[in-house]
Amino acid sequence: LISSVDPAFLKLTQADERIYREFRGTFRNLRVDVLDPEELKSEAAKAKWRPFCLSFEGVVEDFNFGTLLRLDSRGGYTEENSILG
């Protein structure tokens, strides 16, 4: 499904637009194509991520679960290119 639909039209949840709007409002300069682990795991980053995630309690099921991320979106899921966020 994900690879057969233009991402501009793909909606996985009812809250997709809200999540993206709030994400970009909170993390204006965060690059999502190549992630810096410090922007995810540092104490300063955690202080921003916690309230962001908590704001979706009751809106998104499993809102506080971790997810496996690729550090560089051009590469595959390898041990060197993956992080749990």
ZAMAR-831776 format. One record per atom (N, C-alpha, C): residue number from 0; atom name; x, y, z. Coordinates in steps of 0.05 Angstrom, whole numbers. Layout:
residues N
+-----+----+--------+--------+--------+
!   i ! at !     xx !     yy !     zz !
+-----+----+--------+--------+--------+
! NUM ! CA !      X !      Y !      Z !
...
+-----+----+--------+--------+--------+
END
This chain:
residues 85
+-----+----+--------+--------+--------+
!   i ! at !     xx !     yy !     zz !
+-----+----+--------+--------+--------+
!   0 !  N !     16 !    -24 !      0 !
!   0 ! CA !      0 !      0 !      0 !
!   0 !  C !     17 !     25 !      0 !
!   1 !  N !     37 !     26 !     18 !
!   1 ! CA !     53 !     50 !     20 !
!   1 !  C !     68 !     56 !     -5 !
!   2 !  N !     78 !     36 !    -19 !
!   2 ! CA !     94 !     41 !    -43 !
!   2 !  C !     77 !     44 !    -68 !
!   3 !  N !     51 !     39 !    -66 !
!   3 ! CA !     34 !     41 !    -90 !
!   3 !  C !     17 !     66 !    -91 !
!   4 !  N !     18 !     82 !    -70 !
!   4 ! CA !      3 !    107 !    -68 !
!   4 !  C !     21 !    130 !    -65 !
!   5 !  N !     15 !    152 !    -80 !
!   5 ! CA !     31 !    177 !    -77 !
!   5 !  C !     29 !    186 !    -48 !
!   6 !  N !     52 !    190 !    -35 !
!   6 ! CA !     52 !    197 !     -7 !
!   6 !  C !     36 !    222 !      0 !
!   7 !  N !     32 !    240 !    -20 !
!   7 ! CA !     17 !    264 !    -15 !
!   7 !  C !    -13 !    257 !    -10 !
!   8 !  N !    -22 !    234 !    -19 !
!   8 ! CA !    -50 !    226 !    -16 !
!   8 !  C !    -54 !    204 !      5 !
!   9 !  N !    -32 !    194 !     16 !
!   9 ! CA !    -34 !    171 !     35 !
!   9 !  C !    -40 !    181 !     63 !
!  10 !  N !    -62 !    171 !     74 !
!  10 ! CA !    -69 !    178 !    102 !
!  10 !  C !    -72 !    152 !    117 !
!  11 !  N !    -56 !    149 !    138 !
!  11 ! CA !    -56 !    124 !    154 !
!  11 !  C !    -74 !    126 !    178 !
!  12 !  N !    -79 !    150 !    188 !
!  12 ! CA !    -97 !    155 !    211 !
!  12 !  C !   -113 !    180 !    205 !
!  13 !  N !   -135 !    183 !    221 !
!  13 ! CA !   -151 !    207 !    219 !
!  13 !  C !   -136 !    232 !    228 !
!  14 !  N !   -115 !    228 !    244 !
!  14 ! CA !   -100 !    250 !    255 !
!  14 !  C !    -75 !    257 !    240 !
!  15 !  N !    -70 !    246 !    217 !
!  15 ! CA !    -45 !    250 !    202 !
!  15 !  C !    -38 !    280 !    199 !
!  16 !  N !    -57 !    296 !    190 !
!  16 ! CA !    -52 !    324 !    185 !
!  16 !  C !    -45 !    339 !    211 !
!  17 !  N !    -60 !    333 !    232 !
!  17 ! CA !    -54 !    345 !    258 !
!  17 !  C !    -26 !    337 !    268 !
!  18 !  N !    -20 !    312 !    266 !
!  18 ! CA !      6 !    302 !    275 !
!  18 !  C !     29 !    316 !    260 !
!  19 !  N !     26 !    318 !    233 !
!  19 ! CA !     47 !    331 !    217 !
!  19 !  C !     49 !    360 !    224 !
!  20 !  N !     26 !    374 !    226 !
!  20 ! CA !     26 !    403 !    232 !
!  20 !  C !     40 !    408 !    259 !
!  21 !  N !     33 !    392 !    279 !
!  21 ! CA !     45 !    396 !    306 !
!  21 !  C !     74 !    388 !    306 !
!  22 !  N !     80 !    367 !    290 !
!  22 ! CA !    108 !    358 !    288 !
!  22 !  C !    125 !    380 !    277 !
!  23 !  N !    117 !    392 !    255 !
!  23 ! CA !    132 !    413 !    242 !
!  23 !  C !    132 !    439 !    259 !
!  24 !  N !    112 !    443 !    274 !
!  24 ! CA !    111 !    466 !    293 !
!  24 !  C !    131 !    463 !    315 !
!  25 !  N !    134 !    439 !    325 !
!  25 ! CA !    152 !    433 !    348 !
!  25 !  C !    180 !    429 !    339 !
!  26 !  N !    184 !    415 !    316 !
!  26 ! CA !    211 !    408 !    306 !
!  26 !  C !    215 !    421 !    279 !
!  27 !  N !    215 !    447 !    278 !
!  27 ! CA !    216 !    462 !    253 !
!  27 !  C !    241 !    454 !    235 !
!  28 !  N !    263 !    451 !    248 !
!  28 ! CA !    288 !    447 !    232 !
!  28 !  C !    298 !    418 !    232 !
!  29 !  N !    282 !    400 !    242 !
!  29 ! CA !    291 !    372 !    243 !
!  29 !  C !    291 !    360 !    215 !
!  30 !  N !    314 !    351 !    206 !
!  30 ! CA !    315 !    337 !    180 !
!  30 !  C !    305 !    309 !    184 !
!  31 !  N !    287 !    300 !    167 !
!  31 ! CA !    276 !    273 !    169 !
!  31 !  C !    289 !    254 !    149 !
!  32 !  N !    303 !    265 !    129 !
!  32 ! CA !    316 !    247 !    110 !
!  32 !  C !    342 !    235 !    121 !
!  33 !  N !    357 !    250 !    137 !
!  33 ! CA !    381 !    240 !    150 !
!  33 !  C !    379 !    250 !    179 !
!  34 !  N !    374 !    231 !    197 !
!  34 ! CA !    370 !    237 !    225 !
!  34 !  C !    396 !    238 !    241 !
!  35 !  N !    398 !    257 !    259 !
!  35 ! CA !    420 !    259 !    277 !
!  35 !  C !    411 !    246 !    304 !
!  36 !  N !    423 !    224 !    313 !
!  36 ! CA !    414 !    212 !    338 !
!  36 !  C !    412 !    231 !    362 !
!  37 !  N !    429 !    251 !    363 !
!  37 ! CA !    428 !    271 !    385 !
!  37 !  C !    402 !    286 !    385 !
!  38 !  N !    390 !    290 !    361 !
!  38 ! CA !    365 !    305 !    360 !
!  38 !  C !    341 !    287 !    369 !
!  39 !  N !    347 !    262 !    374 !
!  39 ! CA !    326 !    244 !    383 !
!  39 !  C !    331 !    235 !    412 !
!  40 !  N !    356 !    232 !    420 !
!  40 ! CA !    362 !    219 !    446 !
!  40 !  C !    374 !    237 !    467 !
!  41 !  N !    383 !    261 !    460 !
!  41 ! CA !    395 !    279 !    481 !
!  41 !  C !    374 !    287 !    501 !
!  42 !  N !    383 !    297 !    524 !
!  42 ! CA !    364 !    306 !    544 !
!  42 !  C !    347 !    329 !    534 !
!  43 !  N !    359 !    347 !    519 !
!  43 ! CA !    344 !    369 !    508 !
!  43 !  C !    322 !    359 !    488 !
!  44 !  N !    330 !    340 !    472 !
!  44 ! CA !    311 !    329 !    453 !
!  44 !  C !    288 !    314 !    467 !
!  45 !  N !    295 !    299 !    487 !
!  45 ! CA !    274 !    284 !    502 !
!  45 !  C !    254 !    304 !    515 !
!  46 !  N !    264 !    327 !    524 !
!  46 ! CA !    247 !    347 !    536 !
!  46 !  C !    226 !    358 !    516 !
!  47 !  N !    233 !    357 !    491 !
!  47 ! CA !    214 !    366 !    470 !
!  47 !  C !    197 !    342 !    460 !
!  48 !  N !    208 !    318 !    458 !
!  48 ! CA !    193 !    295 !    448 !
!  48 !  C !    172 !    286 !    467 !
!  49 !  N !    177 !    286 !    493 !
!  49 ! CA !    158 !    276 !    512 !
!  49 !  C !    131 !    291 !    511 !
!  50 !  N !    131 !    317 !    513 !
!  50 ! CA !    105 !    331 !    511 !
!  50 !  C !     92 !    328 !    484 !
!  51 !  N !    108 !    327 !    463 !
!  51 ! CA !     97 !    323 !    436 !
!  51 !  C !     81 !    296 !    435 !
!  52 !  N !     94 !    275 !    444 !
!  52 ! CA !     81 !    248 !    443 !
!  52 !  C !     57 !    248 !    462 !
!  53 !  N !     60 !    259 !    486 !
!  53 ! CA !     38 !    259 !    505 !
!  53 !  C !     13 !    274 !    495 !
!  54 !  N !     17 !    293 !    477 !
!  54 ! CA !     -6 !    308 !    466 !
!  54 !  C !    -24 !    291 !    449 !
!  55 !  N !    -15 !    267 !    442 !
!  55 ! CA !    -31 !    249 !    425 !
!  55 !  C !    -44 !    226 !    441 !
!  56 !  N !    -42 !    227 !    467 !
!  56 ! CA !    -55 !    207 !    484 !
!  56 !  C !    -85 !    210 !    479 !
!  57 !  N !    -98 !    187 !    474 !
!  57 ! CA !   -126 !    187 !    468 !
!  57 !  C !   -133 !    193 !    439 !
!  58 !  N !   -113 !    202 !    424 !
!  58 ! CA !   -118 !    208 !    395 !
!  58 !  C !   -106 !    186 !    378 !
!  59 !  N !    -82 !    176 !    386 !
!  59 ! CA !    -68 !    156 !    370 !
!  59 !  C !    -64 !    132 !    389 !
!  60 !  N !    -73 !    109 !    379 !
!  60 ! CA !    -69 !     84 !    395 !
!  60 !  C !    -39 !     79 !    396 !
!  61 !  N !    -30 !     70 !    419 !
!  61 ! CA !     -1 !     64 !    423 !
!  61 !  C !     16 !     88 !    418 !
!  62 !  N !      6 !    112 !    426 !
!  62 ! CA !     20 !    137 !    421 !
!  62 !  C !     48 !    138 !    432 !
!  63 !  N !     54 !    122 !    453 !
!  63 ! CA !     80 !    124 !    466 !
!  63 !  C !     98 !    100 !    461 !
!  64 !  N !     91 !     84 !    440 !
!  64 ! CA !    109 !     62 !    433 !
!  64 !  C !    133 !     72 !    417 !
!  65 !  N !    155 !     57 !    419 !
!  65 ! CA !    178 !     64 !    403 !
!  65 !  C !    174 !     54 !    375 !
!  66 !  N !    191 !     64 !    358 !
!  66 ! CA !    191 !     55 !    330 !
!  66 !  C !    219 !     53 !    319 !
!  67 !  N !    223 !     35 !    300 !
!  67 ! CA !    249 !     32 !    288 !
!  67 !  C !    252 !     51 !    265 !
!  68 !  N !    273 !     67 !    266 !
!  68 ! CA !    277 !     88 !    246 !
!  68 !  C !    303 !     83 !    231 !
!  69 !  N !    304 !     91 !    206 !
!  69 ! CA !    329 !     91 !    191 !
!  69 !  C !    342 !    118 !    195 !
!  70 !  N !    367 !    119 !    201 !
!  70 ! CA !    381 !    144 !    205 !
!  70 !  C !    384 !    159 !    178 !
!  71 !  N !    389 !    144 !    157 !
!  71 ! CA !    391 !    156 !    130 !
!  71 !  C !    370 !    142 !    113 !
!  72 !  N !    350 !    157 !    104 !
!  72 ! CA !    327 !    146 !     89 !
!  72 !  C !    335 !    133 !     63 !
!  73 !  N !    359 !    139 !     53 !
!  73 ! CA !    368 !    127 !     27 !
!  73 !  C !    378 !     99 !     31 !
!  74 !  N !    384 !     91 !     56 !
!  74 ! CA !    395 !     65 !     61 !
!  74 !  C !    373 !     46 !     72 !
!  75 !  N !    380 !     21 !     75 !
!  75 ! CA !    362 !      1 !     85 !
!  75 !  C !    363 !      0 !    116 !
!  76 !  N !    347 !    -19 !    126 !
!  76 ! CA !    347 !    -24 !    155 !
!  76 !  C !    371 !    -42 !    162 !
!  77 !  N !    393 !    -31 !    169 !
!  77 ! CA !    417 !    -46 !    177 !
!  77 !  C !    422 !    -37 !    206 !
!  78 !  N !    440 !    -52 !    219 !
!  78 ! CA !    446 !    -46 !    247 !
!  78 !  C !    459 !    -18 !    249 !
!  79 !  N !    475 !    -10 !    230 !
!  79 ! CA !    489 !     16 !    230 !
!  79 !  C !    470 !     38 !    223 !
!  80 !  N !    449 !     33 !    208 !
!  80 ! CA !    431 !     54 !    198 !
!  80 !  C !    404 !     54 !    212 !
!  81 !  N !    402 !     42 !    235 !
!  81 ! CA !    376 !     40 !    249 !
!  81 !  C !    379 !     50 !    278 !
!  82 !  N !    357 !     62 !    288 !
!  82 ! CA !    356 !     71 !    315 !
!  82 !  C !    327 !     67 !    325 !
!  83 !  N !    325 !     61 !    350 !
!  83 ! CA !    298 !     59 !    362 !
!  83 !  C !    291 !     86 !    374 !
!  84 !  N !    269 !     97 !    365 !
!  84 ! CA !    261 !    123 !    374 !
!  84 !  C !    234 !    122 !    388 !
+-----+----+--------+--------+--------+
END
